[in-house]
Amino acid sequence: MATGRANVNVSLSRNWDHLQNKYVGTGHPDTTKYEWAVNHHRDSLASHIGHYDLLSYFAVAENESVGRVRTEMIEKMVQPCGPPPAQQTENGDIAD
């Protein structure tokens, strides 16, 4: 029984690695908190834009046209979490 379970875990591991390489949003062990948040926000915005009923709901709530709300959401997708944080070099200095 244990060998069957081990085969399933190996198969799941291989499939998970394949999915992580295929889809950017699934992340990897080196994904930063900022990268994860950006992927999450972009996925959410894309879903809101793709579902017309939800887009209409946001338009009514903001008292704006559907087209304007769609355009604003598309523009938010450029930097949904603001500018990226400063990167630190190996010696501890902050790179520009």
NULOSE-92353 format. One line per 8 residues: number of its first residue (from 1); their letters; for each residue x, y, z of N, C-alpha, C. Coordinates in steps of 0.001 Angstrom, whole numbers, plus 500000, padded with zeros to 6 digits. Atoms other than C-alpha are relative to their C-alpha. Layout:
N
NUM) a) X/Y/Z/X/Y/Z/X/Y/Z ~ ... .
# end
This chain:
96
1) matgranv) 500822/498812/500000/500000/500000/500000/500871/501258/500000 ~ 499130/498826/499924/502862/502394/500754/500624/500320/498641 ~ 499385/499725/501298/504390/501962/497282/499027/500722/499080 ~ 501001/499300/500798/501134/503038/495621/499900/501464/500391 ~ 500060/498624/499512/501033/506136/497787/501231/500780/499543 ~ 498762/499343/500428/504663/506949/496926/499930/500344/498518 ~ 500118/499724/501435/503905/506679/493205/499083/501190/499740 ~ 500908/498869/500154/501015/509114/493557/500716/501296/500362 .
9) nvslsrnw) 499274/498795/499588/503236/511612/495398/501026/500409/498957 ~ 499018/499689/501043/505947/511374/492716/499293/500569/498786 ~ 500765/499516/501143/503352/511828/489986/499477/501413/500257 ~ 500495/498669/499652/501810/514808/491787/501128/501024/499968 ~ 498850/499098/499990/505255/516351/492253/500406/500375/498575 ~ 499628/499721/501396/506066/516027/488558/498963/500898/499340 ~ 501048/499173/500591/502706/517471/487538/500042/501422/500554 ~ 499934/498673/499382/503078/520358/490000/501150/500804/499414 .
17) dhlqnkyv) 498862/499310/500612/506521/521209/488616/499654/500454/498586 ~ 500397/499653/501368/505089/521151/485096/499052/501203/500009 ~ 500940/498888/499924/502218/523471/486086/500682/501294/500409 ~ 499292/498787/499583/504558/525897/487838/500829/500574/498864 ~ 499234/499507/501140/506721/526112/484721/499087/500555/498916 ~ 500911/499605/501069/503696/526492/482433/499254/501291/500320 ~ 500800/498845/499619/501724/529110/484380/500772/500879/500980 ~ 499204/499072/499202/503451/532187/485796/499395/500215/501387 .
25) gtghpdtt) 500664/499643/498754/500885/532847/488522/500066/498958/501093 ~ 499948/501026/498960/501451/529549/490354/501187/500189/500926 ~ 498867/499693/499136/504735/530845/491744/501022/498887/500082 ~ 498921/500945/499743/507861/529039/492867/500605/500375/501348 ~ 499465/499709/498664/509920/528907/496068/500673/501372/500132 ~ 499306/498715/499945/511772/532124/495159/499076/501193/499724 ~ 500937/498914/500258/508619/534186/494506/499942/500928/501211 ~ 500065/499036/498908/508672/537371/496553/498547/500330/500319 .
33) kyewavnh) 501348/499601/499582/505671/538718/498429/499414/500993/498993 ~ 500458/499012/500974/505461/541604/495949/499564/499320/498703 ~ 500348/500702/501240/505489/539278/492902/498697/499229/500153 ~ 501219/500755/499762/502793/537105/494454/498786/500935/500022 ~ 501107/499045/499920/500600/540135/495217/499651/500553/498617 ~ 500242/499486/501356/501024/541492/491677/499250/498956/499177 ~ 500690/501059/500736/500034/538122/490163/498552/499865/500469 ~ 501343/500142/499442/497031/537898/492498/499096/501148/499542 .
41) hrdslash) 500810/498852/500401/495807/541414/491709/499712/499992/498506 ~ 500237/500047/501452/496277/540997/487952/498996/498915/499637 ~ 500974/501061/500249/494383/537703/487989/498600/500455/500385 ~ 501312/499516/499558/491559/539326/489952/499443/501033/499029 ~ 500461/498981/500943/491375/542328/487623/499590/499378/498670 ~ 500344/500673/501257/491390/540069/484556/498669/499271/500126 ~ 501267/500675/499769/488540/538067/486058/498846/500993/500041 ~ 501047/498975/499935/486544/541223/486825/499682/500523/498601 .
49) ighydlls) 500207/499491/501355/487044/542465/483261/499298/498946/499138 ~ 500554/501075/500819/486132/539078/481783/498566/499627/500329 ~ 501373/500310/499615/482841/538709/483677/499175/501280/499947 ~ 500722/498756/500258/480480/541356/482315/499066/500372/501149 ~ 500919/499687/498896/477983/541049/485180/500728/500652/501169 ~ 499215/499426/498917/480671/541772/487753/500500/501398/499623 ~ 499558/498692/500488/482008/544630/485624/498848/501008/500074 ~ 501176/499128/499910/478474/546076/485444/499713/500384/501446 .
57) yfavaene) 500207/499721/498576/478158/545802/489217/500953/501098/500469 ~ 499031/498972/499610/481360/547812/489707/499646/501345/499374 ~ 500359/498752/500677/480173/550389/487150/498839/500684/500710 ~ 501140/499417/499289/476874/550899/488971/500439/500526/501362 ~ 499542/499586/498663/478606/551063/492373/500826/501280/499937 ~ 499161/498808/500140/481044/553720/491091/499303/501115/499219 ~ 500752/499044/500803/478382/555526/489024/500800/500435/498772 ~ 499206/499770/501208/480574/555235/485917/499485/499087/498897 .
65) svgrvrte) 500383/500881/501100/480104/553705/482481/500839/498725/500058 ~ 499295/501285/500002/481133/550082/481928/501333/500137/499279 ~ 498761/499814/500756/483714/551149/479347/501077/500708/500802 ~ 499031/499263/499186/485352/553608/481731/500570/499116/501106 ~ 499540/500898/498939/485511/551023/484531/500956/498964/499416 ~ 499118/500972/500661/487022/548467/482115/501362/500626/499706 ~ 498748/499311/500329/489635/551006/480953/500835/500250/501255 ~ 499268/499749/498751/490552/551934/484537/500606/498711/500545 .
73) miekmvqp) 499463/501276/499515/490953/548260/485455/501182/499544/499150 ~ 498881/500368/500875/493167/547636/482430/501228/500842/500337 ~ 498881/499138/499633/495319/550627/483404/500596/499598/501342 ~ 499502/500452/498697/495569/549297/486988/500887/498762/499862 ~ 499239/501237/500166/497029/546054/485619/501480/500260/499740 ~ 498586/499688/500254/500288/547850/484722/500808/499867/501287 ~ 499352/500106/498688/501324/548278/488370/498913/499952/501066 ~ 501123/500067/499074/498484/547000/490549/500374/500220/501460 .
81) cgpppaqq) 499565/499849/498599/500542/547135/493781/500993/501136/500165 ~ 499055/498895/499916/502509/550291/493087/501361/499599/499445 ~ 498670/500312/500523/506169/550478/492100/500653/498875/500801 ~ 499342/501098/499285/508330/547469/492950/500938/500515/501080 ~ 499093/499569/498926/510354/547627/496157/501447/500013/499512 ~ 498581/499919/500358/514041/548516/495976/500681/498661/500281 ~ 499269/501251/499850/516320/545510/495503/501305/500247/500743 ~ 498731/499887/499289/519262/544941/497832/501058/499162/499299 .
89) tengdiad) 498893/500747/500590/522646/543893/496478/500564/499041/501040 ~ 499413/500987/499106/524783/541148/498000/500693/500609/501211 ~ 499297/499377/498872/526759/543586/500173/499064/500867/500857 ~ 500961/499304/499162/523553/545115/501612/499586/501372/499514 ~ 500379/498698/500550/523400/548300/499506/498707/499878/499218 ~ 501254/499994/500778/520111/549273/497857/500334/500432/498585 ~ 499745/499704/501403/520318/549153/494075/498873/500856/499460 ~ 501019/499140/500622/518481/551704/491923/499283/499272/498900 .
# end
